[in-house]
Amino acid sequence: MLRALVVVAAASRRYLKLDLRYRFELTVNALLLMTNIVSFGLMGHFVVATNRELVSYPYHLFLLTGIFYWTVVSNGFTSSIFTLHEEMERGTIGFLLSNGVSPAVITLSKMITTTVEALGLSTVIAIPALLISSGGGCPAPPASAEWALKLAASLMLPWLFMLAVAISFTALQLVFKRTGGLAGALHGVLGIASGLNFPPQAVPLLGEALSKLPTAVGLRAFRELMVFGEARSLELTLSRILTPLTDEWFLVFVTAAFLAASFMLLSKVEEVTRRWGTIEQY
């Protein structure tokens, strides 16, 4: 276990150093983040929310907090699943695999690095945008002692869910090598399903099911923490977590089960592709 953590930490440092070498790309990514956050804020000022019973605060705050959250939780997804291709282009994939750096470690390390970068950039951009657009009222000050715990849960558990999606997609890439625009499409669909643009409960027939996605539960809690200072929809008690089909149950157990299944899937696919001799072919 300790060795695995050391390998992940070393790989994460490697990807951070590589990212910092490409300063133009880092600058472009920062500008894109800024453009994305500002455009969502402007859209919120000119678009009127029709589900007032689902969104009881200004729509621009709904969109700004949503893009802030989604950037932090999911930004590592798209970059991490293309890392194997990048390593192949550099000619380093064989070296990494032969030194015990598995595809799962590569994906995890890149996602950690990208998330740290996204957290820093989006916080610098989104917090002032929220303060200015709300007249200083958002982010709201913490209204309960559980604020920090709920903030951590709303970010970390959905992040692990997105990691599970990325690891599953990496397994798919090991088999099919090229997946076209599927990664971008999946990222967009998950954002919509999680409530980035509108509450998932507003979707006919599927609304209740979509609202149980770990990313949807986390996003709803994060918005409430930012706007009200407390997550009214999230109750992190043992009884709620252990009660099947509650939001808390989905957030904890669905995430844990999906993450374990994704690691097992990738491990099996890695074993098969090594046996086929195709693991290094792209």
MARVEX-47635 format. One record per residue (C-alpha): residue in one letter; x, y, z; residue number from 1. Coordinates in Angstrom, 2 decimals. Example, Ala and Ser with C-alpha at 12.3 -4.5 7.8 and 13.67 -1.06 7.14 Angstrom:
res A, px 12.30, py -4.50, pz 7.80, n 1
res S, px 13.67, py -1.06, pz 7.14, n 2
***
This chain:
res M, px 0.00, py 0.00, pz 0.00, n 1
res L, px 2.80, py 2.39, pz 0.95, n 2
res R, px 4.67, py 1.60, pz -2.26, n 3
res A, px 1.53, py 2.28, pz -4.30, n 4
res L, px 1.13, py 5.69, pz -2.65, n 5
res V, px 4.78, py 6.50, pz -3.32, n 6
res V, px 4.37, py 5.55, pz -7.00, n 7
res V, px 1.21, py 7.68, pz -7.34, n 8
res A, px 2.92, py 10.65, pz -5.64, n 9
res A, px 5.99, py 10.33, pz -7.88, n 10
res A, px 3.87, py 10.06, pz -11.02, n 11
res S, px 1.78, py 13.06, pz -9.95, n 12
res R, px 4.92, py 15.15, pz -9.44, n 13
res R, px 6.12, py 14.07, pz -12.88, n 14
res Y, px 2.89, py 15.20, pz -14.56, n 15
res L, px 2.91, py 18.48, pz -12.64, n 16
res K, px 6.45, py 19.21, pz -13.83, n 17
res L, px 5.48, py 18.30, pz -17.40, n 18
res D, px 2.44, py 20.61, pz -17.27, n 19
res L, px 4.53, py 23.49, pz -15.92, n 20
res R, px 6.97, py 23.09, pz -18.82, n 21
res Y, px 4.19, py 23.93, pz -21.28, n 22
res R, px 3.39, py 27.43, pz -20.03, n 23
res F, px 1.51, py 28.45, pz -23.15, n 24
res E, px -0.88, py 25.52, pz -22.72, n 25
res L, px -1.29, py 26.40, pz -19.04, n 26
res T, px -2.09, py 30.01, pz -19.97, n 27
res V, px -4.59, py 28.92, pz -22.62, n 28
res N, px -6.30, py 26.60, pz -20.13, n 29
res A, px -6.54, py 29.43, pz -17.59, n 30
res L, px -8.06, py 31.76, pz -20.20, n 31
res L, px -10.54, py 29.08, pz -21.26, n 32
res L, px -11.56, py 28.57, pz -17.65, n 33
res M, px -12.05, py 32.31, pz -17.22, n 34
res T, px -14.09, py 32.53, pz -20.42, n 35
res N, px -16.21, py 29.57, pz -19.37, n 36
res I, px -16.98, py 30.97, pz -15.92, n 37
res V, px -17.70, py 34.50, pz -17.19, n 38
res S, px -19.92, py 33.24, pz -20.02, n 39
res F, px -21.97, py 31.10, pz -17.62, n 40
res G, px -22.38, py 34.09, pz -15.33, n 41
res L, px -23.53, py 36.32, pz -18.17, n 42
res M, px -25.91, py 33.66, pz -19.43, n 43
res G, px -27.43, py 33.45, pz -15.97, n 44
res H, px -28.19, py 37.18, pz -16.02, n 45
res F, px -30.14, py 36.95, pz -19.28, n 46
res V, px -31.83, py 33.57, pz -18.89, n 47
res V, px -34.79, py 33.22, pz -16.55, n 48
res A, px -35.14, py 29.98, pz -14.58, n 49
res T, px -38.58, py 28.43, pz -15.07, n 50
res N, px -38.42, py 25.98, pz -12.14, n 51
res R, px -38.60, py 28.42, pz -9.25, n 52
res E, px -39.51, py 25.63, pz -6.84, n 53
res L, px -36.17, py 23.97, pz -7.71, n 54
res V, px -34.00, py 27.12, pz -7.94, n 55
res S, px -34.95, py 29.65, pz -5.26, n 56
res Y, px -31.98, py 31.98, pz -5.84, n 57
res P, px -30.73, py 33.99, pz -8.87, n 58
res Y, px -30.02, py 31.83, pz -11.88, n 59
res H, px -26.60, py 33.36, pz -12.50, n 60
res L, px -25.51, py 32.07, pz -9.08, n 61
res F, px -26.89, py 28.66, pz -10.02, n 62
res L, px -24.73, py 28.64, pz -13.16, n 63
res L, px -21.60, py 30.15, pz -11.60, n 64
res T, px -21.54, py 27.75, pz -8.67, n 65
res G, px -22.24, py 24.92, pz -11.09, n 66
res I, px -19.34, py 25.66, pz -13.43, n 67
res F, px -17.06, py 26.27, pz -10.42, n 68
res Y, px -17.94, py 22.84, pz -9.01, n 69
res W, px -17.85, py 21.00, pz -12.33, n 70
res T, px -14.43, py 22.44, pz -13.18, n 71
res V, px -12.95, py 21.17, pz -9.92, n 72
res V, px -14.63, py 17.76, pz -9.91, n 73
res S, px -14.45, py 16.80, pz -13.57, n 74
res N, px -11.64, py 18.77, pz -15.21, n 75
res G, px -9.20, py 15.93, pz -14.61, n 76
res F, px -11.43, py 13.45, pz -16.42, n 77
res T, px -10.73, py 14.42, pz -20.02, n 78
res S, px -7.02, py 15.01, pz -19.51, n 79
res S, px -6.44, py 11.79, pz -17.58, n 80
res I, px -7.96, py 9.49, pz -20.16, n 81
res F, px -5.71, py 10.84, pz -22.91, n 82
res T, px -2.55, py 10.40, pz -20.86, n 83
res L, px -1.77, py 6.93, pz -22.22, n 84
res H, px -1.79, py 8.35, pz -25.75, n 85
res E, px 0.52, py 11.17, pz -24.67, n 86
res E, px 2.94, py 8.72, pz -23.07, n 87
res M, px 2.94, py 6.67, pz -26.26, n 88
res E, px 3.72, py 9.77, pz -28.32, n 89
res R, px 6.61, py 10.57, pz -25.99, n 90
res G, px 7.86, py 6.99, pz -26.28, n 91
res T, px 7.73, py 6.54, pz -22.51, n 92
res I, px 4.79, py 4.16, pz -22.07, n 93
res G, px 6.97, py 1.04, pz -22.18, n 94
res F, px 9.37, py 2.49, pz -19.60, n 95
res L, px 6.52, py 3.35, pz -17.23, n 96
res L, px 4.83, py -0.03, pz -17.54, n 97
res S, px 8.10, py -1.91, pz -17.03, n 98
res N, px 8.73, py 0.09, pz -13.84, n 99
res G, px 5.44, py -0.82, pz -12.23, n 100
res V, px 3.48, py 2.28, pz -13.21, n 101
res S, px 0.20, py 0.72, pz -14.30, n 102
res P, px -2.48, py 2.35, pz -16.50, n 103
res A, px -4.55, py 2.90, pz -13.33, n 104
res V, px -1.68, py 4.78, pz -11.67, n 105
res I, px -1.11, py 6.85, pz -14.81, n 106
res T, px -4.80, py 7.81, pz -14.95, n 107
res L, px -5.03, py 8.54, pz -11.22, n 108
res S, px -1.82, py 10.58, pz -11.13, n 109
res K, px -2.80, py 12.74, pz -14.08, n 110
res M, px -6.27, py 13.31, pz -12.67, n 111
res I, px -4.80, py 14.41, pz -9.33, n 112
res T, px -2.43, py 16.84, pz -11.04, n 113
res T, px -5.10, py 18.34, pz -13.29, n 114
res T, px -7.55, py 18.65, pz -10.40, n 115
res V, px -5.02, py 20.56, pz -8.27, n 116
res E, px -4.39, py 22.92, pz -11.19, n 117
res A, px -8.13, py 23.33, pz -11.85, n 118
res L, px -8.87, py 23.95, pz -8.17, n 119
res G, px -6.31, py 26.73, pz -7.98, n 120
res L, px -7.29, py 28.43, pz -11.23, n 121
res S, px -11.05, py 28.13, pz -10.79, n 122
res T, px -10.94, py 29.38, pz -7.19, n 123
res V, px -8.99, py 32.48, pz -8.23, n 124
res I, px -11.51, py 33.15, pz -11.01, n 125
res A, px -14.83, py 31.94, pz -9.62, n 126
res I, px -14.74, py 33.34, pz -6.07, n 127
res P, px -14.33, py 36.99, pz -7.23, n 128
res A, px -16.98, py 36.40, pz -9.91, n 129
res L, px -19.42, py 35.11, pz -7.29, n 130
res L, px -18.64, py 37.98, pz -4.91, n 131
res I, px -19.10, py 40.63, pz -7.60, n 132
res S, px -22.25, py 39.15, pz -9.15, n 133
res S, px -23.93, py 38.60, pz -5.76, n 134
res G, px -22.96, py 41.94, pz -4.26, n 135
res G, px -20.76, py 40.23, pz -1.69, n 136
res G, px -23.36, py 37.73, pz -0.51, n 137
res C, px -21.90, py 34.65, pz -2.17, n 138
res P, px -20.04, py 32.56, pz -1.12, n 139
res A, px -22.12, py 32.73, pz 2.05, n 140
res P, px -20.32, py 32.37, pz 5.40, n 141
res P, px -20.55, py 28.93, pz 7.03, n 142
res A, px -23.84, py 28.54, pz 8.90, n 143
res S, px -23.07, py 25.28, pz 10.70, n 144
res A, px -20.18, py 23.33, pz 12.22, n 145
res E, px -20.59, py 20.68, pz 9.51, n 146
res W, px -19.78, py 23.12, pz 6.71, n 147
res A, px -16.21, py 21.94, pz 6.09, n 148
res L, px -17.15, py 18.25, pz 6.30, n 149
res K, px -20.01, py 18.66, pz 3.84, n 150
res L, px -17.85, py 20.72, pz 1.49, n 151
res A, px -15.20, py 17.98, pz 1.50, n 152
res A, px -17.82, py 15.26, pz 0.94, n 153
res S, px -19.54, py 17.19, pz -1.88, n 154
res L, px -16.22, py 17.52, pz -3.72, n 155
res M, px -14.22, py 14.39, pz -2.88, n 156
res L, px -16.86, py 11.68, pz -3.28, n 157
res P, px -18.09, py 12.91, pz -6.70, n 158
res W, px -14.42, py 13.32, pz -7.69, n 159
res L, px -13.89, py 9.64, pz -6.88, n 160
res F, px -16.99, py 8.85, pz -8.96, n 161
res M, px -15.46, py 10.72, pz -11.91, n 162
res L, px -12.18, py 8.88, pz -11.30, n 163
res A, px -14.10, py 5.61, pz -11.61, n 164
res V, px -15.55, py 6.80, pz -14.93, n 165
res A, px -12.05, py 7.77, pz -16.13, n 166
res I, px -10.56, py 4.41, pz -15.11, n 167
res S, px -13.38, py 2.54, pz -16.86, n 168
res F, px -12.76, py 4.64, pz -19.96, n 169
res T, px -9.03, py 3.87, pz -19.77, n 170
res A, px -9.92, py 0.17, pz -19.84, n 171
res L, px -12.00, py 0.83, pz -22.95, n 172
res Q, px -9.05, py 2.61, pz -24.56, n 173
res L, px -6.70, py -0.29, pz -23.87, n 174
res V, px -8.97, py -2.52, pz -25.94, n 175
res F, px -10.17, py -0.22, pz -28.73, n 176
res K, px -7.21, py 2.24, pz -28.72, n 177
res R, px -9.12, py 5.10, pz -30.39, n 178
res T, px -12.53, py 6.21, pz -29.14, n 179
res G, px -13.11, py 9.36, pz -31.19, n 180
res G, px -15.12, py 12.06, pz -29.45, n 181
res L, px -16.70, py 9.67, pz -26.95, n 182
res A, px -14.79, py 11.11, pz -23.98, n 183
res G, px -15.93, py 14.67, pz -24.66, n 184
res A, px -19.49, py 13.53, pz -25.27, n 185
res L, px -19.54, py 11.54, pz -22.03, n 186
res H, px -18.14, py 14.50, pz -20.11, n 187
res G, px -20.86, py 16.76, pz -21.52, n 188
res V, px -23.67, py 14.29, pz -20.84, n 189
res L, px -22.53, py 13.77, pz -17.25, n 190
res G, px -22.45, py 17.54, pz -16.72, n 191
res I, px -26.01, py 17.95, pz -17.97, n 192
res A, px -27.24, py 14.89, pz -16.05, n 193
res S, px -25.62, py 16.18, pz -12.86, n 194
res G, px -27.39, py 19.55, pz -13.04, n 195
res L, px -24.75, py 21.85, pz -14.47, n 196
res N, px -27.22, py 23.80, pz -16.64, n 197
res F, px -30.53, py 23.06, pz -14.90, n 198
res P, px -31.78, py 20.93, pz -11.99, n 199
res P, px -31.87, py 17.24, pz -13.00, n 200
res Q, px -35.25, py 16.89, pz -11.28, n 201
res A, px -36.70, py 19.00, pz -14.09, n 202
res V, px -36.08, py 16.23, pz -16.65, n 203
res P, px -39.33, py 14.35, pz -17.34, n 204
res L, px -39.40, py 10.68, pz -16.27, n 205
res L, px -35.64, py 10.51, pz -15.56, n 206
res G, px -35.37, py 13.44, pz -13.15, n 207
res E, px -35.54, py 11.46, pz -9.91, n 208
res A, px -32.98, py 8.90, pz -11.11, n 209
res L, px -30.58, py 11.57, pz -12.39, n 210
res S, px -30.78, py 13.47, pz -9.10, n 211
res K, px -29.30, py 10.41, pz -7.36, n 212
res L, px -26.05, py 10.48, pz -9.34, n 213
res P, px -23.16, py 11.13, pz -6.92, n 214
res T, px -22.14, py 14.14, pz -9.00, n 215
res A, px -25.71, py 15.51, pz -8.86, n 216
res V, px -25.93, py 15.01, pz -5.09, n 217
res G, px -22.55, py 16.68, pz -4.62, n 218
res L, px -23.35, py 19.60, pz -6.91, n 219
res R, px -26.65, py 20.27, pz -5.16, n 220
res A, px -24.91, py 20.32, pz -1.76, n 221
res F, px -22.07, py 22.50, pz -3.06, n 222
res R, px -24.50, py 25.08, pz -4.45, n 223
res E, px -26.33, py 25.24, pz -1.12, n 224
res L, px -23.03, py 25.70, pz 0.75, n 225
res M, px -22.03, py 28.55, pz -1.54, n 226
res V, px -25.42, py 30.31, pz -1.60, n 227
res F, px -26.87, py 29.60, pz 1.87, n 228
res G, px -23.81, py 28.63, pz 3.91, n 229
res E, px -25.27, py 25.21, pz 4.67, n 230
res A, px -26.10, py 22.08, pz 2.66, n 231
res R, px -29.78, py 21.62, pz 3.41, n 232
res S, px -30.15, py 18.58, pz 1.14, n 233
res L, px -27.22, py 16.61, pz 2.61, n 234
res E, px -27.25, py 14.95, pz 6.03, n 235
res L, px -24.01, py 13.13, pz 6.79, n 236
res T, px -25.29, py 10.90, pz 9.58, n 237
res L, px -24.70, py 7.17, pz 9.85, n 238
res S, px -28.42, py 6.43, pz 9.69, n 239
res R, px -28.84, py 8.39, pz 6.44, n 240
res I, px -25.73, py 6.89, pz 4.85, n 241
res L, px -26.82, py 3.34, pz 5.71, n 242
res T, px -30.42, py 3.83, pz 4.56, n 243
res P, px -30.73, py 2.47, pz 0.99, n 244
res L, px -31.73, py 4.86, pz -1.81, n 245
res T, px -31.13, py 8.07, pz 0.13, n 246
res D, px -28.94, py 10.74, pz -1.45, n 247
res E, px -26.25, py 10.02, pz 1.12, n 248
res W, px -26.37, py 6.28, pz 0.40, n 249
res F, px -25.90, py 6.90, pz -3.33, n 250
res L, px -23.10, py 9.39, pz -2.67, n 251
res V, px -21.10, py 6.97, pz -0.52, n 252
res F, px -21.91, py 3.41, pz -1.56, n 253
res V, px -22.53, py 3.84, pz -5.29, n 254
res T, px -19.26, py 5.76, pz -5.55, n 255
res A, px -17.34, py 3.11, pz -3.58, n 256
res A, px -18.85, py 0.21, pz -5.54, n 257
res F, px -18.27, py 1.85, pz -8.93, n 258
res L, px -14.68, py 2.76, pz -8.02, n 259
res A, px -13.88, py -0.80, pz -6.91, n 260
res A, px -15.51, py -2.24, pz -10.04, n 261
res S, px -13.58, py 0.14, pz -12.32, n 262
res F, px -10.22, py -0.83, pz -10.78, n 263
res M, px -11.06, py -4.53, pz -11.16, n 264
res L, px -12.14, py -3.97, pz -14.77, n 265
res L, px -8.95, py -2.12, pz -15.68, n 266
res S, px -6.81, py -4.72, pz -13.93, n 267
res K, px -8.48, py -7.50, pz -15.93, n 268
res V, px -8.22, py -5.60, pz -19.22, n 269
res E, px -4.56, py -4.81, pz -18.53, n 270
res E, px -3.89, py -8.49, pz -17.92, n 271
res V, px -5.63, py -9.48, pz -21.16, n 272
res T, px -3.90, py -6.84, pz -23.31, n 273
res R, px -0.51, py -7.80, pz -21.87, n 274
res R, px -1.24, py -11.38, pz -22.86, n 275
res W, px -2.25, py -10.25, pz -26.34, n 276
res G, px 0.87, py -8.08, pz -26.57, n 277
res T, px -1.19, py -5.01, pz -27.50, n 278
res I, px -0.95, py -2.93, pz -24.32, n 279
res E, px 1.73, py -0.63, pz -25.79, n 280
res Q, px 0.11, py -0.34, pz -29.23, n 281
res Y, px -1.83, py 2.82, pz -30.09, n 282
***
